[in-house]
C-alpha cells in the first residue's frame, strides 16, 4: 500500500493557521455546549439526587466502567432545542454509550433522574431504542440503570401507542433475550407503570434499597380498587426480592449495585467473534492533530486524502480505480489494525482522462459506478466499510441524464442498501440530497453514524433551497427587492438551522458530533464493538441496472 498525504510543514502556513483557527473555534463552542448538557437538570436537581443517597447517572457510569477507559457517549445532543415549552430536556434525560466492562464492549443506558425525574419523552424512547439497536447489531451486552418516573404524561400521545414508541423497548427486550444478548438491569430509583417491564424482562434484575417498582403506585391503587398501601410494601426492594421474587438481587446502595453488575458481566462466557482481518495496530505517519488545518471556513475545496492520511494506520491507502471516477475515493486501509474499505468524497476539482473538468464533492456517473463496485467487493471480501461524507449530490443536467446518472446512482444506492458488512459513516461537510443516501446516511443502516462540527445535512444547501423556493413562492407576484430578499433570507436561515449537525444530533439522525482529532479513536472503538458479532450473512444485491 502507498503512503498518502503530505507533511503539514509543506502546507501554506498562513492557510493552515486560518483553517486551524476556524475548526478550533467550532470545537471549543461544541465543548462549551456539551458541558452545559452534561449538567443534566442542573446543580439543584443534582443535589436533590445526592440527598436521596443516590448517585447521578453520570456518576453511576463512571463507577461502572473499567478504570482508565473511556465512555463513548452517544446521543448527548439528543432533544437539544426541543421541548422548550416544558423547560427543555437535556440529552433527552437518558445517557447512552459504549464502554468497557471487564474488557468487554458494553452498551449502557442510564436514566438521568435530574431531568424531569427521568421521565420519557418521545426522544428519550427513540434514544433507548437506538441503544438497543446497537447492542443487537453488534451482539454486545446491554446494561440499564433505571431511575425513571415513566412516561412524560403531558405528551403521552407522542410516547405510548405507535410502532416505535414505548412498547418497542419491551419488544426489543424480548428479541435481545431470544438472540442471546446479555441484559442486566438495576432499578436504582422509581420504576413505574409500563416501564416496570424493562428490568423484569432482562436476564438479571437488581434493586437497591429505597428503589421501587410497580405497575400502579399507591395513589392509583387507591383510586382504582380502594386499597391503601405504602410504597415500600407495594413495590419496594424487599417486597420484590423476598415476597414476589421478581427481582434477583437486593443491594443496599448504588455502589453495591454497580459492583453486582460488574460481577455478573465478569462471569459471562466469551462468545465467538467476527472473522474480520486484523493485525497489530500502527499509528498514522501524519498526526491527527493536523486535521484542524485541512478544512477551510465554509468547507470549500480540500484534499480528502489528507484527512484519510491522519486516520488510517501508517497513513497507507491502497486505492481502487484511482484514475477513474475521481470525485470519489475508494480503497482499502487499516484502522487500529482492522482491514477497512473507505468510500470518501473528494473535494478538489478533478479532470478526467479526456480532460473534462469535474467538480469536487459531486457524484458523477463514473464515481457512482466505481463506488458501487467497490462496496460489492468489500462485501465479497468481508471487509467493513467507512463512508466519509462531503457530498453535494449527484450531477444534474442534460449530459448527466443522457449518460444515465439515475441508473448509476441507483446502482450505488442498491449496493449500499444491500451491504451486509459493518458500515460506519462520518459526515465531514455537506451531506445533501440523494448523496446522503448513496454515502450510507441514517436510512441505510450504518452500525454507527457521526458528524464533525462542520457537517451540514439537508436535502440541498440553504442558498440553493432559498433561491428555488423564493422563485416559486413569488412567481407571478409584483414584490419589491427588499421583500424578495426578506423571503430569501428567511428560507435560507431556516435551512441553515435545520442543516446544522446539532439539529441532526437532536433527532438522532447522527449518533454523536465528534471532535475531528478523535476520529481515529472513535472508529477503533466502533470496529472493536462490531467485532463482537460473527453473524455476517452472504451478500445478495438483487437486480442492478447496468
Buried (B, 14 or more C-beta within 10 A) or exposed (E): BEBBBBEBEEBEEEEBEEBBEBBEEBBEEBEEBBEEBBBBBEEEBBEBBEEEEBBBBBBBBBBBBBEEEBBBBBBBBBBBEBBEEEEBBBBBBBBBBBBBBBEBBBBBBBBBBBBBBBBBBBBBBBBBBBBBBBBBBBBBBBBBBBBBBBBBEEBBEBBBEEEEBBBBBBBBBEEBBEEEBBBBBBBBBBBBBBBBBBBBBBBBBBBBBBBBBBBBBBEEBEEEEEEEEEBBEBBBBEBBBEEEEBBBBBBEBBBBBBEBBBEBBEEBEEBEBBEBBBEEBBEBBBEBEBBBBBBBEEBEEBBBBBBBBBBBBBBBBBBBBBEBBBBBBBBBBBBBBBBBBBBBBBBBBBEBEEEEEBBBBBBBBBBBBBBBBBBBBBBEEBBBBBBBBBBBBBBEEEEBEEBBBBBBBBBBBBBBBBBBBBBBBBBBBBBBBBBBBBBBBBEBBBBBBBBBBBBBBBBBBBEBBBBEBBEEEBEEEEEEEEEBEEBBEEBBEBBBEBBBBBBBBBBBBBBBBBBBBBBBBBBBBBBBBBBBBEEBEEBEBEEBEE
